[in-house]
Amino acid sequence: MKRLNLAVILLVLTSFMACQQAPKTTSDSNPLDTLAFDYSSMRTLTVDSAAVVSAHPLASEVGKYILKKGGNAIDASIAVQYALAVVYPGAGNIGGGGFMVLTDSTGQSHTIDFRETAPSSADRDMYLDQEGNVIENASWMGHLAVGVPGTVAGTYLAHEKYGKLPMADLIAPAIQLAKKGFVITESEAKGLNHNHDSFVKQNKGSTIAFVKDQPWKKGDTLIQPELANTLERIAKNGAEEFYQGQTAELIVKEMQKGKGIITMEDLKNYKPVERKAREFDYKTGHVVTMDLPSSGGLMIQMMLKMLEPYDLKAMGFHSPEAINHVVEVERRAYADRTDYMGDPDFVDVPTQKLLDDDYLKSRMKDFVPGKAGESSKIKPGLKESEETTHLSVLDKDGNAVAVTTTLNGGYGSHVVVEGAGFFLNNEMDDFSVKPGFPNAYGLLGTEANKIEPNKRMLSSMTPTIVLKDKKPYIVVGTPGGSTIITSVLQSILNVMEFGLTAQEAVNKPKFHHQWQPDTIMVEDDFPKEVVEKLEEMGYKIEYRGKIGRTEMILVQEDGKLNAAADRRGDDGAAGY
């Protein structure tokens, strides 16, 4: 198969942007400068054949381009991931990891776990001082917070198993975006400026693309030559480049510079894992989602099974009654997550007991409709980050892909690999640093998720596909740390119970409860009259900013694809 022409990629992208009333450029300007445009105009669309939704319009356009050139949904998802590593450095990554869920055109399901792992010399008390107290920010910021990255290995395994176009062609758009640069938005400028001092602190003596003398502003061009070179080496040499080649050497050198513990052996020994998808029926749909070490899939199944006996549709969307029911199943599922869930290669998770019908019914026995529960009285029941990003793709042949990847916190550990140009994750914070001690998202640490060498940290990422008659119906996922699971739950309910469109399901205000702390978190624009009713029920309400950035593709009854990118960011939808 012929290599995709990079000049054509640029022409397609710049021609597209010309329709968005982009500013004029001079003959000497970067051709990608024309990619400055009104992102809000690209957040939702309805198309006939194929769609891509991601955290950045440029990445979505790259996915669309790959689809139109004969690639399938897996090819497009890979190209989007590499593009996001360039245009969305706060969460898009090659220095992190994630999960892929896909269903093929026959309705068969597959998943790939490319979650990060603990380095081989990691130990359960590595973030505690001599008195056993947690060392502030040790698991969150800097070189010691980094887990062994899995993204590159995951994309290559996905391509080997299911891809069509040459891998180099899928990485080529990202190389061009890194080399030529792209125009940043106001929110991107704010993110870079807000973290300026931390970038400087964590990268002492290094010159990195994300720091400059003057503050970043909307309309500036971010050029990443070191990242472009890294991507070129990966495209040429394959995944081995990242785990055994020059890039691996640069990672280890960076670790040594900052007293990190990832070694060449850790990189060489990293392997992505194919796992059986978690599948179950809910009403008229068949849910396909990620299993452990994603806690999300198992919790979604628990919560939907607990909700199934209730008529949420009759209660009404965003009614206090419906929210009361959803919050109480969230409370109970998060309580069980805390004690029982971890990496299944290290922990015997009592999955069947957690899903037992009698057990789930017993969990709701003390639920009193119209009254707030109390987390202090609800314990695990058995007797025994927010800078993530999600993309959804559906191709013309019916292949669907949901991919959630992460660096954990915004810009991960804030450490950029010197000479390679990409941020490293801070995923070690997703382990239990100490039993009973909350991580950055308020999730309590327990023995099941303790730090062990080569172990995968428990995750909330929940890429999900809902099928009807073995054909894609909903492709959905979101970032948001501990709020991921409840956001995916609400997105599914918004469509299947309340009949919302993809745009409504994604963009309506969200709420979240995670057992501890015992509060309902609601977005600032949540209806005040509903909040007042919930307070009358006894709930403590906490207003907060944005919850997640959900990306959804919904197949309508007429067969058209309704794709919606979240209004909470610069997200974009593309398709044809």
Secondary structure, DSSP 4 states (H G I P E B T S, - for coil): -PPPPHHHHHHHHHHHHHTTTPPP--TTS-GGGGG---GGGGSEEEESS-EEEESSHHHHHHHHHHHHTT--HHHHHHHHHHHHHHH-TTT--SSSEEEEEEE-TTS-EEEEEE--B--TT--TTTTB-TTSPBPTTTTTSSGGGPPBP-HHHHHHHHHHHH--S-HHHHHHHHHHHHHH-EE--HHHHHHHHHTHHHHHHHTTT---TT--SSPP-TT-EE--HHHHHHHHHHHHH-HHHHHHSHHHHHHHHHHHHTT----HHHHHH---EEEPPEEEEETTEEEEE--TTBHHHHHHHHHHHHHTTS-HHHH-TT-HHHHHHHHHHHHHHHHHHHHH-S-TTTS---HHHHH-HHHHHHHTTT--TTS---GGG----S----EEEEEEEE-TTS-EEEEEEEEESTTTTS-B-TTT--BPP-GGGGSBSSTT-B-TTSPBP-GGGB--TTPBPPB----EEEEETTEEEEEEE---TTHHHHHHHHHHHHHHTT---HHHHHHS--EE--SSS--EEEETTS-HHHHHHHHHHT--EEEES-----EEEEE-TTS-EEEEE-TTTT-EEEE-
